[in-house]
Amino acid sequence: MALEGAERIDEFLNEAKVFFLATVDGDKPKNRPLGFHLLKDGKLYFGVGDFKDVYKQMVENPYVEIVALVETDFLRYYGKAVFEEDYAFGESIVAGNEFLQGIYNDETGYKLAIFHLEEATAEIRDITGKINESYEF
């Protein structure tokens, strides 16, 4: 992943605060808001609960799109979701976040599944749809 592009997307997501992850459930689109992302070693990571439908949808069809809006510009970041095979990464993220600890813990048995996008494109567009920035990962 190009560090410059990843840093720009991270900056955009930080400014947006909340963004949306689109998946497919069978033949129906599904969207949900997310807020967690992490830039580490030039890669953007995201997390979803492994007990949720979103996780099952992504396992079935890993092609997803993330959309965020900042004023009149919007980000489209789409590609193939690849989950980390070891839950240790997710557990380290949960350990540093009190809110997440209330959801992902030994009592609930829930795990935070961490993923990044491969075969990905990020586009920052203006409200007319014109692409102002584009990155390939």
C-alpha positions as CSV (number, residue, x, y, z in Angstrom):
1,M,0.0,0.0,0.0
2,A,1.4,3.4,-0.9
3,L,2.1,5.2,2.3
4,E,1.2,8.6,0.9
5,G,-2.3,7.3,-0.2
6,A,-2.9,5.5,3.0
7,E,-2.0,8.5,5.0
8,R,-4.4,10.7,3.0
9,I,-7.2,8.2,3.4
10,D,-6.5,8.0,7.1
11,E,-6.6,11.8,7.4
12,F,-10.0,11.8,5.5
13,L,-11.5,9.2,7.7
14,N,-10.3,11.0,10.9
15,E,-11.9,14.2,9.7
16,A,-15.2,12.3,8.8
17,K,-15.2,10.5,12.2
18,V,-17.9,8.1,11.0
19,F,-17.9,6.3,7.7
20,F,-20.0,3.5,6.1
21,L,-19.1,0.0,5.1
22,A,-21.1,-1.6,2.3
23,T,-21.3,-5.3,1.9
24,V,-23.7,-7.7,0.0
25,D,-26.0,-10.1,1.8
26,G,-27.0,-12.6,-0.9
27,D,-28.1,-10.2,-3.6
28,K,-29.0,-7.3,-1.3
29,P,-26.7,-4.4,-0.4
30,K,-26.1,-3.7,3.3
31,N,-24.5,-0.6,4.8
32,R,-23.5,0.2,8.3
33,P,-21.7,3.0,10.1
34,L,-18.2,2.3,11.5
35,G,-15.8,4.6,13.3
36,F,-12.7,2.4,14.0
37,H,-9.7,2.5,11.7
38,L,-6.0,2.3,12.2
39,L,-3.1,3.2,10.1
40,K,-0.1,0.9,10.9
41,D,3.0,0.3,8.9
42,G,1.5,2.0,5.8
43,K,-1.7,-0.1,5.9
44,L,-5.2,0.9,6.9
45,Y,-7.0,-1.6,9.2
46,F,-10.7,-1.8,10.1
47,G,-12.6,-4.0,12.5
48,V,-15.9,-5.8,12.8
49,G,-17.3,-8.2,15.3
50,D,-16.9,-11.8,14.2
51,F,-20.3,-12.6,15.6
52,K,-22.1,-10.0,13.4
53,D,-23.8,-10.5,10.0
54,V,-21.3,-8.1,8.5
55,Y,-18.5,-10.5,9.2
56,K,-20.4,-13.4,7.7
57,Q,-21.2,-11.3,4.6
58,M,-17.6,-10.3,4.1
59,V,-16.4,-14.0,4.4
60,E,-19.0,-14.9,1.8
61,N,-18.2,-12.0,-0.5
62,P,-15.0,-10.1,0.5
63,Y,-15.5,-7.2,-1.9
64,V,-16.6,-4.1,0.1
65,E,-16.8,-0.4,-0.2
66,I,-16.1,2.2,2.5
67,V,-17.7,5.7,2.0
68,A,-17.1,8.8,4.1
69,L,-18.2,12.4,3.7
70,V,-16.4,15.6,4.7
71,E,-18.3,18.8,3.8
72,T,-18.9,18.4,0.1
73,D,-16.2,15.9,-0.7
74,F,-16.6,12.1,-0.3
75,L,-14.3,9.1,-0.2
76,R,-15.0,5.9,-2.0
77,Y,-12.5,3.2,-0.9
78,Y,-13.2,-0.2,-2.3
79,G,-11.5,-3.6,-2.7
80,K,-11.2,-7.0,-1.3
81,A,-11.3,-7.4,2.5
82,V,-8.6,-9.6,3.9
83,F,-8.9,-10.6,7.5
84,E,-6.0,-11.0,9.8
85,E,-5.7,-14.7,10.7
86,D,-4.6,-14.1,14.3
87,Y,-7.0,-12.5,16.7
88,A,-4.0,-11.1,18.7
89,F,-4.0,-7.9,16.6
90,G,-7.7,-7.3,17.4
91,E,-7.1,-8.1,21.1
92,S,-4.4,-5.6,21.3
93,I,-6.7,-2.9,19.9
94,V,-9.5,-3.8,22.3
95,A,-7.1,-3.7,25.2
96,G,-6.4,0.0,24.5
97,N,-10.1,1.0,24.2
98,E,-12.5,0.9,27.1
99,F,-15.6,1.1,24.9
100,L,-14.5,-2.0,22.9
101,Q,-13.6,-3.9,26.1
102,G,-17.3,-3.7,27.0
103,I,-18.2,-5.6,23.8
104,Y,-15.2,-7.9,23.1
105,N,-14.3,-9.7,26.3
106,D,-14.1,-13.2,27.8
107,E,-17.6,-12.9,29.2
108,T,-19.3,-12.2,25.8
109,G,-16.8,-14.4,23.8
110,Y,-16.9,-11.9,21.0
111,K,-13.8,-11.2,19.0
112,L,-12.9,-8.1,16.9
113,A,-12.0,-9.3,13.4
114,I,-9.4,-7.0,11.8
115,F,-9.2,-6.5,8.1
116,H,-7.5,-4.4,5.4
117,L,-8.3,-4.0,1.7
118,E,-6.3,-5.4,-1.2
119,E,-6.9,-4.9,-4.9
120,A,-8.2,-1.6,-3.7
121,T,-8.9,1.9,-5.1
122,A,-9.5,5.0,-3.1
123,E,-11.2,8.1,-4.8
124,I,-11.9,11.4,-3.2
125,R,-14.6,13.1,-5.2
126,D,-16.4,16.4,-5.1
127,I,-20.2,16.6,-4.8
128,T,-20.5,16.6,-8.6
129,G,-18.7,13.2,-8.8
130,K,-15.5,14.6,-10.2
131,I,-12.4,12.6,-9.0
132,N,-10.0,15.0,-7.3
133,E,-7.6,12.3,-5.9
134,S,-7.2,8.7,-6.7
135,Y,-5.0,6.0,-5.2
136,E,-4.4,2.3,-6.1
137,F,-3.4,-0.2,-3.4
